[in-house]
C-alpha cells in the first residue's frame, strides 16, 4: 500500500480548472516510487475515503479562483465533517479526511496545493500563468514542503 497519495482533480473542459488533473498526470509519468500513488480525477468522491485511510500522507492539487493567476499556495488541511452532508456532487478534501476517520478509523496527514486560475470557461485551454505554475509544480515535486 502506498504511503503517499497525490490526488489532482478538476474539469478538463474548463480551462484552468484542469491544472490539478494535468499536474497529476505529469507526476504519474515521472514518479516511479512504489510507495506513491497518483490519481487524476474529475471530482472527489466518497470512494476515496477508504484509500485515504491506508496512506500516511495525502496531497490534493486543485485550481482556485482566489489569487493572482498562476499563484501556487500550500496549506495543511485537517478532517472536517461539515462537508459530509453532500456526498453526491461536491466533496472537499477535508470532508474526505473526516469520512476516512469516521468510517475506517484513521485519516492521513494532508495538504492541499492550489493554483490560482485566470480562465475557467468551457472549451478554453489552460492560461499561460497556470501552465507555467503546472511546470513549476512538476519540476519541484521532489522538494515539496509536505
Phi, psi and omega per residue, in radians:
X1 nan 2.382 -3.133
X2 -1.141 2.621 3.070
X3 -1.656 -0.334 3.105
X4 -2.185 2.285 3.051
X5 -2.025 2.207 3.060
X6 -1.958 2.171 -3.110
X7 -2.146 1.917 3.016
X8 -1.757 2.295 -3.078
X9 -2.462 2.724 3.133
X10 2.673 3.083 -3.068
X11 -1.689 2.034 -3.128
X12 -1.146 -0.282 -3.099
X13 -1.646 -0.012 -3.045
X14 -2.102 1.049 3.013
X15 0.864 -2.075 -3.038
X16 -1.174 -0.271 3.095
X17 -1.102 -0.326 -3.101
X18 -1.410 -0.053 -3.010
X19 -1.056 -0.649 3.128
X20 -1.107 -0.772 -3.140
X21 -1.181 -0.785 -3.139
X22 -1.112 -0.683 3.103
X23 -1.097 -0.800 3.137
X24 -1.061 -0.743 -3.137
X25 -1.111 -0.705 3.086
X26 -1.140 -0.741 3.138
X27 -1.156 -0.676 3.117
X28 -1.003 -0.657 3.137
X29 -1.283 -0.429 -3.090
X30 -1.647 -0.677 -3.018
X31 -1.459 2.080 -3.119
X32 -1.916 0.130 -3.107
X33 -1.253 2.284 -3.129
X34 -1.210 -0.281 -3.126
X35 -1.676 0.261 3.098
X36 -2.162 2.237 3.056
X37 -2.017 2.319 -3.132
X38 -2.093 2.214 3.117
X39 -2.081 2.455 3.037
X40 -2.087 1.987 -2.991
X41 -2.273 2.600 3.079
X42 -1.239 -0.536 3.082
X43 -2.768 2.874 3.100
X44 -1.423 2.363 -3.107
X45 -2.252 2.773 -3.111
X46 -1.017 -0.456 3.138
X47 -1.034 -0.394 3.129
X48 -1.216 -0.326 -3.093
X49 -1.023 -0.764 3.133
X50 -1.129 -0.802 3.115
X51 -0.999 -0.781 3.131
X52 -1.073 -0.593 -3.095
X53 -1.186 -0.256 -3.088
X54 -1.771 -0.079 -3.095
X55 -1.892 2.757 3.111
X56 -1.403 -0.672 -3.094
X57 -2.417 2.653 3.082
X58 -2.405 2.451 3.057
X59 -2.189 2.188 3.085
X60 -1.802 2.464 3.129
X61 -2.180 2.194 -3.067
X62 -2.612 2.845 3.018
X63 -1.552 2.746 3.050
X64 -2.447 2.731 3.058
X65 -1.725 0.190 -3.103
X66 -1.855 2.034 3.089
X67 2.096 3.066 3.100
X68 -1.262 2.298 -3.116
X69 -0.863 2.258 -3.123
X70 1.597 -0.157 -3.134
X71 -1.179 2.285 3.138
X72 -1.831 2.259 3.109
X73 -2.243 2.423 3.050
X74 -1.966 2.484 2.960
X75 -2.679 2.492 3.069
X76 -1.284 2.497 3.124
X77 -2.181 2.685 -3.123
X78 -2.156 2.729 3.062
X79 -1.002 2.398 3.108
X80 -2.551 1.940 -3.041
X81 -1.280 -0.127 -3.097
X82 -0.981 -0.607 -3.110
X83 -1.434 -0.006 -3.109
X84 -1.351 -0.157 -3.122
X85 -1.139 -0.509 -3.090
X86 -2.060 1.600 -3.116
X87 -1.615 0.076 -3.020
X88 -1.809 -0.394 -3.084
X89 -2.255 -0.829 -3.046
X90 -2.369 2.051 3.078
X91 -2.055 2.492 3.042
X92 -1.619 2.769 3.033
X93 -0.995 -0.664 3.140
X94 -1.093 -0.672 3.108
X95 -1.185 -0.673 3.081
X96 -1.089 -0.713 3.104
X97 -1.106 -0.733 3.112
X98 -1.111 -0.728 3.106
X99 -1.120 -0.693 3.094
X100 -1.073 -0.761 3.128
X101 -1.147 -0.778 -3.105
X102 -1.162 -0.813 -3.043
X103 -1.488 -0.573 -3.009
X104 -2.112 0.017 3.019
X105 1.516 -0.043 3.091
X106 -2.792 2.663 3.057
X107 -2.312 2.510 -3.129
X108 -1.336 2.881 2.898
X109 -1.135 2.422 -3.037
X110 -2.527 2.732 3.081
X111 -2.507 2.786 3.017
X112 -2.188 2.406 3.019
X113 -1.994 2.208 3.136
X114 -2.038 2.588 3.062
X115 -2.084 2.153 3.136
X116 -1.230 2.211 -3.125
X117 -1.649 2.900 3.142
X118 -2.016 -0.658 -3.053
X119 -2.434 2.024 -3.121
X120 -1.923 0.332 -3.074
X121 -1.219 2.580 3.123
X122 -1.076 2.272 3.073
X123 1.445 0.012 -3.126
X124 -1.535 2.608 3.011
X125 -1.369 2.954 3.065
X126 -1.136 2.526 3.131
X127 -1.270 2.846 3.140
X128 -1.030 -0.825 -3.132
X129 -1.075 -0.634 -3.128
X130 -1.301 -0.672 3.062
X131 -1.050 -0.719 3.105
X132 -1.162 -0.677 3.098
X133 -1.132 -0.703 3.080
X134 -1.005 -0.833 3.128
X135 -1.052 -0.733 3.131
X136 -1.100 -0.714 3.111
X137 -1.102 -0.796 -3.108
X138 -1.134 -0.801 -3.125
X139 -1.087 -0.656 -3.042
X140 -1.608 0.112 -2.991
X141 -0.981 -0.513 -3.140
X142 -1.291 -0.304 -3.137
X143 -2.031 0.409 3.110
X144 -1.007 2.530 -3.051
X145 -1.255 -0.008 -3.102
X146 -2.221 nan nan
